[in-house]
């Protein structure tokens, strides 16, 4: 009998010492994720079960928002259950694989559903063409190309990644935006112009590689600043910051 009781005590002790499968996720700040990415709190229950650190989850949401990509269950489960390189993953979204040295990158181009490469593909090609619109995407090892042209609205967008260099260009009647980044040195050059107002932003330097911890800290800081400013005067549009506090993501489930 004593042996049986001793066995039960030891078993319970070991069980209590082993962390549960969602120990990290239990600390998920639902207010932060709900307000920053405009996600209903009841939908966050789905993400909690995957036991992802807040840093990783916020980076995935950041990529979806910045890349104008709709999040589905299949896509998220693929990301949650597979290992990947953050720099490579950012290119799947057509996004720069770097951050500025003092803040994350939020492209100012208008939101639009953009053609994307499936995560499980190393080689992919797709295109569509109508009277006014042409869009195509082509990806192979070491190469990524995206092109969009809307003749009716005079919009052109190009993204090219090759030989360790990322190049992005967007132009419309309202704005022009360019970004180049060298992936070996993280050297970048950024340019933005509001054609209507003549406002320009130029920025260059040596940034950082994509890092979920830094992205999370930056998002958290901006979120807290927004909280503090809510009762003050309205946000000024098109200010000198490259950060646009609009990280809404689309969820399809």
C-alpha positions, -999 to 999 in steps of 0.1 A, spaced: 0 0 0 28 24 9 45 16 -24 13 23 -43 9 57 -25 45 66 -32 41 58 -69 10 80 -71 28 109 -54 58 106 -77 36 104 -108 16 135 -98 47 154 -90 62 147 -125 29 156 -141 28 189 -124 64 197 -133 58 192 -170 46 224 -187 12 221 -205 10 222 -243 -4 258 -243 16 273 -215 29 301 -237 -4 308 -253 -22 313 -220 -4 346 -216 -17 359 -250 -27 395 -247 -60 394 -265 -65 432 -262 -33 439 -280 -39 415 -309 -76 424 -312 -71 461 -314 -38 462 -333 -49 438 -361 -87 444 -358 -95 407 -350 -126 397 -330 -116 383 -297 -136 351 -301 -115 343 -332 -83 346 -312 -93 314 -293 -85 295 -325 -49 308 -325 -43 302 -288 -44 264 -293 -12 264 -315 11 275 -286 29 301 -306 49 328 -288 34 363 -291 64 374 -310 59 348 -338 21 353 -339 24 391 -342 50 387 -369 28 364 -389 -1 388 -386 22 417 -396 32 399 -428 -4 392 -437 -14 428 -431 16 443 -449 13 418 -478 -25 423 -482 -31 386 -479 -62 369 -465 -55 345 -437 -71 310 -440 -71 281 -416 -50 259 -439 -24 287 -444 -21 293 -407 -19 257 -398 9 252 -423 29 281 -408 22 269 -372 33 233 -380 64 239 -402 98 255 -397 107 283 -419 132 312 -423 116 346 -416 135 363 -444 124 337 -470 89 338 -457 87 376 -461 95 371 -498 66 348 -502 45 378 -492 64 400 -517 78 420 -487 113 432 -479 133 407 -458 146 435 -436 134 461 -411 146 497 -408 171 502 -380 146 523 -360 112 509 -369 95 482 -389 85 487 -425 48 494 -434 44 500 -471 21 530 -480 6 515 -511 -32 511 -510 -47 478 -499 -56 454 -527 -59 416 -531 -25 406 -546 -15 374 -563 5 352 -540 28 322 -540 15 292 -520 37 284 -491 44 248 -501 58 258 -536 94 264 -544 86 271 -580 54 289 -590 41 309 -619 7 325 -625 -8 354 -645 -40 371 -656 -47 397 -682 -78 417 -691 -84 448 -712 -72 471 -684 -54 449 -659 -23 428 -661 -9 408 -631 17 381 -630 40 364 -605 70 341 -610 90 324 -583 119 299 -585 149 293 -562 168 326 -557 143 346 -578 109 363 -572 91 386 -596 57 403 -593 41 428 -617 8 446 -617 -5 472 -641 -39 489 -641 -42 510 -672 -75 526 -664 -63 539 -630 -27 544 -641 -13 521 -614 20 502 -617 36 479 -591 68 458 -595 87 436 -570 119 418 -579 142 397 -558 174 383 -573 211 381 -565 204 390 -529 187 422 -538 151 432 -531 135 459 -553 100 474 -549 83 501 -569 47 515 -568 33 544 -587 -2 558 -591 -18 592 -597 -16 598 -559 17 585 -548 51 570 -557 70 546 -535 103 528 -539 124 505 -517 157 486 -524 174 464 -499 206 444 -501 200 412 -482 237 405 -474 244 439 -459 208 450 -450 216 483 -467 184 500 -480 171 531 -497 135 542 -494 116 570 -512 80 581 -509 62 610 -525 26 622 -522 20 635 -557 -10 656 -546 8 675 -518 44 672 -530 53 657 -496 85 636 -498 102 611 -475 137 598 -481 154 573 -459 186 552 -462 209 533 -440 216 498 -427 186 479 -413 181 447 -395 171 412 -406 135 402 -399 134 394 -362 101 385 -345 112 398 -311 121 433 -325 89 434 -346 68 425 -315 85 451 -294 80 477 -321 43 469 -326 38 469 -288 54 503 -285 33 518 -313 2 502 -298 8 517 -264 15 551 -280 -18 549 -298 -36 540 -265 -21 571 -249 -31 594 -278 -67 582 -282 -80 611 -261 -58 637 -277 -61 654 -311 -67 633 -342 -38 616 -359 -21 636 -385 -20 618 -419 11 615 -440 35 626 -412 72 620 -413 70 586 -398 72 556 -421 49 537 -397 12 538 -406 -9 525 -377 -32 503 -399 -24 466 -395 -59 452 -401 -58 417 -415 -85 398 -434 -94 364 -419 -114 339 -440 -129 315 -415 
